[in-house]
Amino acid sequence: MKITKLETTFIQPRWLFLKIHTDEGLVGYGEPIVEGRARTVAAAVHEMEEYLIGKNPLEINRHWQILYRGTFYRGGPVLTSALSGVEQALWDIKGKYHGVPAYQLLGGPVRDRIRVYAHASGDTIETFIQRANEQIALGFTALKTSFSGPVREIDTPAFVKRCVEKIAAIRGGIPDHVDLAVDLHGRFSPAMAIRLAKELEPFNLLFLEEPCLPENVDALAKIAQSTSTPIAAGERLFTRWGFRELLEKQAVAVVQPDTCHCGGIQEAIRIANMAETYYAAIAPHNPLGPISLAACLQVDACVPNFLCQEQVCLGEGYLKEPFEIHNGFIELPQKPGLGIELDEDALKTKQSDGSWVTPRWFHKDDGSFGEW
């Protein structure tokens, strides 16, 4: 069997879908994307096409090594995301070729179902609690929220008070059996993150995500050491090498590799295995489309230190058979490969030109740029 073609399609709202074709008719799906840079990543994917055409798609490790190491420059969001989507599609083909889910070729499952969490939001505390309970009524047992607006390096006591009041109200408005996580989205300085983390400790959060940007691991480790709340990070890191120092300095209790960015399915498993030796959990990052979710589920199925899976799209309007949630879990996929089939007719109405602009926030008082 040989690879014959790589086909990319821009899909609303900000996704890039990849189909790898073979001469035996098997097609593999992947989701190579950097949010806001879909056209750049598509170009990177097609640059890899020159190497991949004519190759055996089953030799995944060989192709990963050559594509990752063979161009002198390694890593980074664009190249690694392009490689991630290719790797996902190759596992999809390999699973279909052998007639089993990809996780069966990656050591087999360690669980029967996969816990997922939902995002909840609202313009007011009241609407947030209402929407949160709507998600709970659908079976979710874990929710995640965040705070809007840019944050100063040292913000006011009033800002901290508003954040705490929001979490207190939400925690008090949902059942105790439902976990609540908070995402600081890298907006906070270490000083502000430490201050807020202390105030949020009484609410026993599932985790506090990206309390500061991950480039300075020492700063992240300092935050982790200052609080009993588990710290989560990793969505902006790539490959096992990007997670090494994070774990060695015990800067996180939860790693969050993104299978569309970190190097793909098997690389996320390697990261999870490395995290296991530091007694850290894994909660794969996934604010993307249904192919991304399908890839994450293959990881979640076979790593023992899995915590909970992020999702924003179960595939309605994109997949012929969308994923279903029962009591907060997705049953282990049973179909070959990634276990999905795209609804090609529905996708025709969802194609885009690949443009999407990351929100840009500015401080109201002086007009300076603030992290989104």
KOLRO-918835 format. One record per residue: x, y, z of N, C-alpha, C in turn. Coordinates in steps of 0.1 Angstrom, whole numbers, padded with zeros to 4 digits, always signed. Layout:
XYZXYZXYZ...
***
This chain:
+0008-0012+0000+0000+0000+0000+0009+0013+0000+0005+0022-0008+0012+0035-0009+0004+0047-0008+0009+0058-0002+0002+0071-0002+0002+0077-0015-0010+0082-0019-0011+0088-0033-0014+0103-0033-0020+0108-0022-0024+0122-0022-0027+0127-0008-0023+0139-0005-0027+0146+0007-0037+0157+0004-0049+0157+0009-0059+0167+0006-0063+0174+0019-0062+0188+0018-0065+0196+0029-0078+0205+0026-0086+0207+0036-0098+0215+0035-0100+0224+0047-0102+0237+0044-0105+0246+0055-0119+0245+0059-0122+0244+0072-0135+0241+0077-0138+0252+0088-0150+0257+0087-0155+0267+0097-0156+0260+0111-0153+0266+0122-0150+0280+0123-0135+0284+0121-0126+0274+0124-0111+0278+0123-0103+0265+0122-0109+0255+0115-0102+0242+0115-0096+0239+0101-0088+0229+0101-0082+0224+0089-0083+0209+0089-0090+0203+0080-0091+0188+0079-0081+0183+0068-0075+0171+0071-0066+0165+0062-0071+0151+0059-0071+0147+0046-0073+0134+0042-0061+0128+0034-0056+0117+0039-0045+0111+0032-0050+0099+0025-0048+0099+0011-0054+0088+0003-0043+0078+0000-0047+0065-0003-0038+0055-0006-0043+0048-0019-0034+0040-0025-0037+0033-0037-0046+0021-0035-0049+0017-0022-0058+0007-0019-0072+0012-0015-0074+0025-0016-0087+0031-0013-0089+0035+0001-0080+0031+0010-0082+0035+0024-0078+0050+0025-0086+0057+0033-0084+0072+0035-0082+0074+0050-0072+0082+0054-0070+0085+0068-0073+0100+0071-0079+0103+0082-0083+0117+0086-0073+0122+0097-0070+0135+0095-0062+0142+0105-0066+0156+0106-0063+0163+0117-0066+0177+0119-0054+0185+0122-0046+0189+0112-0034+0197+0114-0038+0212+0115-0035+0218+0126-0040+0232+0126-0032+0240+0137-0030+0252+0134-0026+0262+0144-0037+0273+0143-0045+0275+0154-0056+0284+0154-0051+0298+0149-0058+0303+0138-0054+0315+0132-0043+0314+0121-0037+0302+0120-0027+0300+0110-0030+0288+0101-0042+0286+0098-0046+0274+0090-0039+0273+0077-0038+0285+0070-0032+0285+0057-0018+0282+0057-0011+0287+0068+0003+0284+0070+0006+0269+0072-0003+0263+0081-0001+0249+0083-0004+0241+0071-0014+0245+0064-0018+0237+0051-0006+0237+0042+0001+0248+0041+0013+0249+0032+0024+0239+0037+0025+0239+0051+0035+0230+0057+0032+0215+0054+0019+0212+0055+0014+0198+0052+0018+0194+0038+0015+0203+0028+0018+0200+0014+0033+0200+0011+0041+0207+0019+0055+0205+0018+0060+0191+0022+0053+0185+0031+0056+0171+0036+0051+0161+0025+0042+0165+0017+0036+0156+0007+0047+0151-0003+0057+0159-0006+0068+0155-0015+0075+0142-0010+0077+0142+0004+0083+0130+0010+0073+0118+0010+0061+0121+0014+0051+0111+0017+0046+0103+0005+0044+0110-0006+0038+0103-0018+0047+0091-0022+0040+0080-0023+0047+0067-0027+0052+0059-0015+0050+0064-0003+0055+0057+0009+0044+0048+0014+0048+0038+0022+0039+0029+0029+0034+0036+0041+0020+0038+0042+0015+0046+0053+0015+0039+0066+0018+0026+0066+0019+0018+0079+0032+0021+0087+0042+0026+0080+0055+0028+0087+0055+0042+0094+0046+0043+0104+0044+0056+0110+0056+0062+0117+0062+0054+0125+0074+0058+0133+0085+0063+0123+0087+0056+0113+0098+0060+0103+0095+0073+0097+0082+0075+0093+0079+0088+0087+0079+0100+0097+0075+0097+0109+0075+0107+0120+0090+0112+0122+0099+0102+0123+0113+0106+0126+0119+0114+0114+0116+0110+0102+0121+0117+0090+0115+0131+0089+0102+0132+0091+0096+0145+0089+0100+0155+0101+0102+0149+0113+0105+0158+0124+0120+0161+0124+0129+0152+0121+0143+0154+0123+0150+0157+0110+0143+0155+0099+0150+0155+0086+0151+0169+0079+0147+0180+0086+0148+0193+0079+0157+0203+0087+0165+0197+0097+0174+0205+0105+0167+0212+0116+0157+0221+0112+0150+0228+0122+0138+0219+0127+0137+0219+0140+0127+0210+0146+0117+0218+0155+0105+0212+0157+0096+0217+0166+0089+0230+0161+0083+0237+0171+0075+0249+0167+0061+0246+0164+0052+0255+0165+0038+0253+0164+0034+0248+0149+0040+0255+0139+0035+0252+0126+0040+0238+0121+0053+0235+0122+0058+0223+0117+0053+0211+0125+0052+0212+0138+0048+0201+0147+0033+0199+0145+0025+0209+0143+0011+0208+0141+0008+0201+0127+0016+0205+0117+0014+0198+0104+0017+0183+0105+0028+0180+0112+0032+0166+0115+0022+0159+0123+0016+0166+0133+0005+0159+0141-0007+0155+0133-0011+0163+0124-0023+0159+0115-0019+0148+0106-0007+0148+0101-0003+0136+0092-0002+0124+0100+0003+0124+0112+0004+0112+0121-0009+0107+0125-0019+0116+0128-0032+0111+0131-0038+0104+0119-0037+0109+0107-0042+0103+0095-0036+0089+0093-0023+0088+0095-0016+0075+0093-0021+0065+0103-0024+0069+0116-0030+0059+0125-0044+0055+0121-0051+0064+0115-0064+0061+0110-0064+0051+0099-0054+0053+0090-0052+0043+0079-0048+0029+0085-0039+0029+0094-0033+0017+0100-0044+0009+0107-0052+0016+0115-0063+0009+0122-0073+0003+0112-0076+0011+0101-0086+0006+0091-0080-0006+0084-0067-0006+0081-0060-0017+0074-0061-0030+0082-0059-0029+0096-0060-0040+0104-0074-0043+0110-0083-0034+0107-0097-0036+0112-0099-0034+0127-0091-0026+0133-0092-0024+0148-0091-0009+0151-0096-0004+0162-0093+0010+0166-0078+0012+0168-0074+0024+0166-0060+0027+0167-0054+0023+0180-0062+0025+0191-0057+0023+0204-0053+0008+0206-0059-0001+0199-0056-0015+0200-0042-0018+0195-0037-0009+0186-0023-0010+0180-0013-0003+0189-0018+0004+0199-0010+0012+0208-0009+0006+0222-0012-0007+0223-0011-0013+0236-0024-0018+0241-0035-0013+0236-0048-0017+0240-0054-0008+0251-0067-0009+0254-0073+0000+0263-0071-0003+0278-0071+0007+0286-0070+0005+0301-0084+0009+0307-0093+0013+0299-0106+0017+0305-0117+0014+0294-0130+0015+0299-0141+0012+0290-0148+0024+0285-0146+0035+0292-0153+0048+0288-0144+0059+0292-0147+0071+0286-0137+0082+0287-0145+0094+0292-0141+0099+0304-0147+0111+0310-0144+0124+0302-0154+0132+0300-0152+0144+0292-0157+0156+0301-0152+0168+0298-0157+0179+0305-0162+0190+0295-0171+0198+0300-0177+0208+0291-0173+0222+0295-0174+0231+0286-0171+0246+0289-0185+0252+0292-0184+0260+0302-0197+0268+0306-0193+0283+0306-0203+0291+0302-0200+0305+0302-0214+0312+0304-0213+0325+0305-0225+0333+0307-0222+0348+0309-0230+0357+0305-0228+0371+0307-0229+0375+0321-0237+0368+0329-0238+0371+0343-0237+0358+0351-0235+0359+0364-0233+0347+0372-0246+0338+0371-0257+0345+0371-0270+0337+0370-0271+0329+0357-0267+0335+0346-0268+0328+0333-0258+0317+0333-0246+0320+0339-0236+0310+0339-0240+0297+0347-0246+0300+0358-0250+0288+0366-0261+0281+0359-0270+0288+0353-0281+0282+0345-0275+0273+0334-0266+0278+0326-0260+0270+0316-0251+0259+0321-0245+0261+0332-0237+0250+0338-0246+0239+0342-0257+0242+0348-0267+0231+0352-0273+0224+0340-0274+0232+0329-0279+0225+0317-0269+0215+0312-0256+0218+0313-0246+0208+0309-0246+0196+0319-0248+0199+0331-0249+0188+0341-0260+0179+0338-0272+0185+0334-0284+0177+0331-0281+0168+0319-0271+0172+0310-0268+0164+0299-0258+0152+0303-0254+0152+0316-0246+0142+0321-0231+0145+0324-0227+0158+0321-0213+0161+0324-0211+0162+0340-0200+0157+0344-0196+0157+0358-0184+0166+0360-0180+0173+0350-0168+0183+0351-0171+0194+0342-0168+0206+0347-0169+0219+0339-0157+0227+0340-0155+0236+0330-0143+0245+0331-0148+0259+0327-0142+0269+0334-0146+0283+0331-0133+0291+0331-0135+0304+0328-0123+0313+0328-0128+0327+0332-0119+0337+0331-0123+0351+0334-0121+0359+0321-0129+0368+0319-0128+0377+0307-0120+0389+0309-0115+0395+0298-0108+0407+0299-0093+0405+0302-0084+0415+0297-0070+0414+0300-0067+0416+0315-0056+0411+0319-0051+0412+0333-0038+0420+0334-0038+0429+0343-0025+0437+0345-0015+0428+0352-0002+0431+0350+0009+0423+0357+0006+0423+0372+0002+0435+0378-0003+0435+0391-0016+0442+0391-0027+0435+0392-0040+0440+0391-0046+0444+0405-0057+0450+0405-0063+0456+0417-0069+0445+0426-0071+0449+0439-0079+0440+0448-0093+0438+0443-0099+0448+0436-0112+0447+0431-0113+0436+0420-0103+0435+0412-0102+0425+0402-0102+0411+0408-0093+0409+0418-0092+0396+0424-0105+0392+0431-0112+0402+0437-0124+0400+0444-0135+0395+0434-0135+0401+0422-0145+0397+0412-0143+0383+0408-0131+0379+0406-0127+0366+0402-0132+0356+0413-0129+0359+0425-0132+0350+0436-0147+0349+0438-0154+0360+0437-0169+0360+0438-0175+0351+0427-0170+0352+0415-0175+0344+0404-0174+0329+0407-0162+0325+0411-0160+0310+0414-0168+0306+0426-0169+0314+0436-0177+0311+0448-0191+0309+0444-0197+0318+0436-0211+0317+0432-0213+0304+0423-0204+0301+0414-0205+0290+0405-0204+0277+0414-0194+0276+0422-0192+0264+0430-0204+0262+0439-0210+0272+0444-0222+0271+0453-0234+0268+0445-0234+0270+0432-0246+0268+0424-0247+0255+0416-0236+0247+0418-0236+0234+0411-0234+0223+0421-0238+0211+0418-0237+0200+0428-0223+0197+0432-0221+0191+0444-0207+0188+0449-0200+0177+0441-0208+0169+0434-0202+0157+0427-0196+0162+0413-0199+0175+0410-0194+0180+0397-0181+0188+0400-0170+0184+0392-0158+0191+0393-0158+0204+0386-0150+0214+0391-0149+0227+0384-0134+0230+0382-0130+0233+0370-0117+0237+0367-0117+0252+0362-0106+0258+0364-0105+0273+0360-0093+0274+0351-0095+0281+0340-0084+0283+0330-0080+0298+0331-0068+0301+0334-0063+0315+0335-0057+0318+0321-0056+0309+0312-0052+0312+0298-0039+0319+0296-0030+0318+0305-0017+0324+0304-0018+0339+0305-0029+0345+0309-0031+0359+0310-0024+0365+0322-0022+0357+0332-0018+0363+0345-0002+0362+0346+0003+0372+0353+0017+0372+0357+0018+0362+0368+0030+0357+0371+0032+0348+0382+0027+0354+0395+0030+0366+0397+0026+0373+0410+0011+0373+0412+0004+0376+0401-0011+0377+0401-0016+0362+0403-0010+0353+0396-0015+0339+0396-0014+0334+0411-0003+0337+0417-0001+0332+0431-0011+0338+0440-0014+0351+0438-0023+0358+0447-0037+0352+0445-0041+0349+0432-0055+0344+0429-0056+0330+0434-0045+0322+0431-0046+0307+0435-0048+0306+0450-0042+0314+0458-0044+0313+0472-0059+0316+0476-0065+0325+0469-0079+0329+0472-0088+0318+0467-0084+0310+0457-0093+0300+0451-0092+0286+0458-0082+0285+0467-0080+0272+0473-0092+0266+0480-0100+0274+0487-0112+0268+0494-0122+0261+0485-0121+0263+0471-0131+0258+0463-0127+0244+0457-0115+0239+0460-0111+0225+0456-0113+0223+0441-0106+0232+0433-0107+0231+0419-0101+0218+0414-0107+0213+0403-0101+0201+0396-0087+0205+0392-0085+0216+0386-0071+0221+0383-0072+0236+0380-0061+0243+0380-0059+0257+0376-0050+0256+0364-0056+0260+0352-0049+0258+0340-0042+0271+0335-0030+0269+0330-0021+0279+0325-0021+0292+0334-0017+0291+0346-0017+0303+0355-0008+0313+0350+0002+0310+0342+0010+0320+0335+0015+0313+0322+0022+0321+0314+0027+0315+0301+0038+0305+0304+0039+0294+0296+0047+0283+0300+0062+0284+0296+0066+0295+0290+0080+0296+0285+0090+0296+0297+0086+0302+0308+0094+0302+0320+0090+0292+0330+0096+0280+0329+0092+0269+0337+0094+0272+0352+0105+0279+0355+0107+0282+0370+0095+0290+0375+0090+0299+0368+0079+0307+0372+0067+0299+0375+0064+0289+0366+0053+0280+0367+0055+0271+0379+0067+0267+0381+0070+0258+0393+0068+0266+0406+0071+0279+0406+0069+0287+0418+0054+0288+0421+0046+0289+0411+0032+0290+0413+0027+0276+0419+0031+0265+0413+0027+0252+0417+0031+0250+0432+0042+0255+0436+0047+0253+0450+0040+0262+0460+0033+0272+0455+0026+0281+0463+0012+0277+0467+0006+0267+0461-0008+0264+0462-0010+0249+0463-0021+0245+0469-0025+0231+0470-0034+0227+0458-0038+0237+0450-0046+0235+0438-0037+0228+0427-0041+0218+0421-0033+0212+0410-0032+0221+0398-0020+0223+0393-0017+0232+0382-0016+0223+0369-0023+0229+0358-0023+0222+0345-0017+0231+0335-0010+0225+0325-0004+0233+0314+0001+0223+0303+0003+0229+0292+0010+0221+0281+0004+0223+0267-0007+0230+0266-0013+0232+0253-0004+0239+0243+0005+0247+0248+0014+0255+0239+0028+0248+0238+0029+0236+0242+0042+0229+0242+0042+0218+0232+0053+0214+0227+0054+0205+0215+0064+0194+0218+0060+0182+0216+0068+0169+0217+0072+0167+0231+0077+0155+0234+0081+0151+0247+0092+0160+0252+0100+0165+0243+0111+0174+0248+0106+0187+0253+0095+0192+0249+0089+0204+0254+0083+0202+0268+0080+0190+0272+0074+0187+0285+0084+0182+0295+0096+0180+0291+0106+0174+0300+0108+0183+0312+0112+0195+0310+0115+0204+0321+0103+0207+0330+0091+0208+0323+0079+0210+0331+0077+0199+0342+0080+0187+0338+0078+0176+0347+0090+0175+0357+0102+0177+0352+0114+0176+0361+0113+0186+0372+0108+0198+0370+0107+0208+0380+0094+0208+0387+0086+0197+0384+0073+0195+0391+0064+0208+0391+0064+0214+0379+0057+0226+0377+0042+0224+0374+0038+0211+0372+0024+0208+0369+0020+0195+0376+0007+0194+0379+0002+0181+0383-0006+0174+0372-0009+0182+0361-0017+0178+0350-0010+0183+0337-0006+0174+0328-0001+0178+0315-0013+0178+0305-0012+0188+0296-0023+0190+0286-0017+0191+0272-0011+0180+0267-0007+0180+0253-0019+0180+0244-0018+0187+0233-0028+0187+0222-0024+0178+0211-0032+0168+0208-0028+0159+0197-0027+0165+0184-0032+0177+0182-0031+0184+0169-0018+0193+0169-0012+0194+0180+0000+0203+0181+0013+0196+0186+0011+0186+0195+0023+0181+0202+0031+0171+0194+0026+0167+0183+0033+0157+0175+0024+0145+0172+0012+0145+0176+0002+0135+0173-0002+0125+0184-0008+0115+0180-0014+0105+0190-0003+0098+0198+0007+0092+0191+0017+0085+0198+0026+0094+0206+0028+0106+0202+0037+0115+0210+0029+0119+0222+0016+0121+0222+0008+0124+0234+0009+0113+0244+0009+0100+0239+0010+0089+0247+0024+0089+0254+0034+0092+0246+0048+0092+0252+0049+0103+0263+0042+0114+0261+0042+0125+0271+0034+0120+0283+0023+0113+0281+0016+0108+0292+0024+0098+0300+0031+0089+0293+0040+0079+0300+0051+0086+0308+0057+0096+0302+0067+0104+0310+0061+0110+0322+0049+0116+0320+0042+0123+0332+0039+0113+0343+0036+0100+0339+0032+0090+0349+0044+0088+0358+0056+0089+0354+0068+0086+0363+0069+0098+0373+0063+0109+0371+0063+0120+0380+0049+0121+0388+0041+0110+0386+0028+0110+0393+0019+0121+0388+0020+0125+0376+0012+0136+0370+0001+0129+0361-0010+0136+0361-0021+0131+0352-0021+0138+0339-0029+0133+0329-0030+0139+0316-0044+0142+0313-0047+0155+0308-0060+0159+0304-0058+0166+0290-0058+0158+0279-0055+0164+0266-0063+0176+0263-0056+0186+0257-0062+0199+0253-0069+0196+0240-0081+0202+0239-0088+0200+0226-0100+0210+0225-0097+0222+0219-0107+0232+0216-0111+0232+0202-0108+0220+0195-0109+0220+0181-0120+0211+0176-0119+0205+0164-0130+0198+0158-0131+0183+0161-0139+0176+0154-0142+0162+0157-0131+0152+0154-0123+0155+0144-0111+0147+0142-0101+0147+0154-0099+0160+0158-0091+0162+0170-0096+0153+0182-0109+0154+0184-0115+0146+0196-0113+0131+0193-0115+0127+0181-0113+0112+0178-0099+0108+0181-0089+0117+0178-0075+0114+0181-0073+0114+0196-0078+0123+0203-0077+0124+0217-0082+0111+0224-0093+0106+0219-0099+0094+0226-0090+0082+0224-0083+0081+0213-0073+0070+0212-0062+0071+0223-0058+0083+0226-0048+0085+0237-0054+0081+0250-0066+0087+0253-0073+0085+0266-0076+0070+0268-0078+0063+0258-0081+0049+0260-0070+0041+0266-0058+0044+0263-0047+0035+0267-0036+0041+0276-0039+0052+0283-0030+0058+0293-0036+0057+0306-0029+0051+0316-0035+0049+0329-0037+0062+0337-0029+0072+0334-0030+0085+0342-0039+0095+0336-0048+0091+0328-0058+0100+0322-0067+0106+0332-0070+0119+0331-0079+0125+0341-0093+0129+0335-0093+0137+0324-0106+0141+0318-0103+0147+0305-0112+0146+0295-0110+0151+0282-0118+0163+0278-0111+0173+0273-0118+0185+0269-0124+0183+0255-0136+0189+0253-0143+0188+0240-0152+0200+0238-0153+0204+0225-0162+0215+0222-0171+0211+0210-0168+0200+0204-0176+0195+0192-0176+0180+0192-0188+0175+0193-0190+0160+0192-0192+0155+0178-0192+0165+0169-0193+0161+0155-0206+0163+0148-0216+0169+0155-0229+0171+0148-0226+0180+0136-0231+0176+0124-0229+0184+0112-0216+0182+0106-0207+0173+0112-0194+0171+0106-0192+0156+0104-0197+0148+0113-0195+0133+0112-0208+0126+0109-0207+0115+0102-0219+0107+0099-0225+0102+0112-0217+0098+0121-0221+0094+0134-0214+0101+0145-0220+0112+0150-0213+0120+0160-0211+0112+0173-0202+0117+0181-0200+0110+0194-0212+0114+0203-0214+0105+0213-0225+0107+0222-0219+0106+0237-0225+0114+0245-0221+0115+0259-0232+0108+0268-0228+0099+0276-0237+0092+0285-0232+0094+0300-0239+0101+0308-0235+0103+0322-0221+0108+0323-0217+0117+0314-0204+0124+0315-0193+0116+0308-0196+0105+0301-0186+0097+0295-0189+0095+0280-0179+0092+0272-0180+0087+0259-0175+0073+0259-0183+0064+0254-0179+0050+0253-0167+0048+0244-0159+0038+0248-0147+0036+0240-0151+0033+0225-0145+0041+0216-0148+0038+0202-0145+0024+0198-0153+0018+0189-0151+0004+0185-0148+0002+0171-0150+0013+0163-0147+0012+0148-0132+0013+0145-0128+0008+0134-0114+0009+0130-0108+0023+0129-0095+0023+0131-0088+0036+0130-0092+0046+0140-0095+0058+0136-0100+0068+0146-0115+0066+0149-0121+0057+0141-0135+0054+0144-0145+0064+0139-0142+0072+0130-0151+0082+0125-0152+0082+0110-0163+0088+0104-0164+0090+0090-0170+0104+0088-0163+0112+0080-0168+0126+0078-0180+0126+0069-0189+0135+0072-0201+0137+0064-0198+0147+0053-0194+0141+0042-0188+0150+0031-0199+0160+0026-0211+0155+0025-0222+0165+0020-0223+0176+0030-0224+0174+0042-0225+0184+0052-0213+0194+0052-0201+0188+0050-0189+0196+0050-0189+0206+0039-0196+0204+0028-0196+0213+0017-0201+0227+0020-0210+0227+0030-0216+0240+0034-0208+0246+0045-0197+0240+0050-0189+0245+0061-0175+0248+0057-0172+0248+0044-0158+0252+0040-0156+0267+0041-0143+0270+0043-0140+0284+0045-0127+0287+0038-0122+0300+0038-0110+0303+0032-0098+0302+0041-0100+0297+0053-0089+0295+0062-0086+0306+0071-0093+0317+0070-0090+0329+0079-0097+0328+0092-0090+0332+0102-0096+0333+0116-0086+0342+0124-0091+0352+0130-0082+0361+0138-0083+0359+0152-0072+0356+0159-0073+0354+0174-0078+0367+0180-0087+0366+0190-0091+0378+0196-0080+0387+0202-0081+0400+0201-0071+0409+0206-0077+0418+0216-0071+0417+0228-0076+0425+0239-0067+0437+0242-0073+0448+0247-0065+0459+0251-0070+0465+0264-0061+0470+0272-0065+0476+0285-0072+0489+0282-0083+0491+0288-0092+0503+0286-0085+0516+0290-0077+0515+0301-0072+0528+0306-0061+0534+0298-0052+0526+0292-0041+0532+0284-0040+0526+0270-0049+0517+0266-0049+0512+0252-0038+0501+0250-0030+0497+0260-0019+0488+0257-0025+0474+0255-0017+0465+0249-0022+0452+0245-0022+0443+0257-0032+0434+0258-0033+0425+0269-0035+0411+0264-0030+0401+0271-0031+0387+0266-0046+0383+0265-0049+0375+0255-0063+0370+0253-0065+0357+0262
***
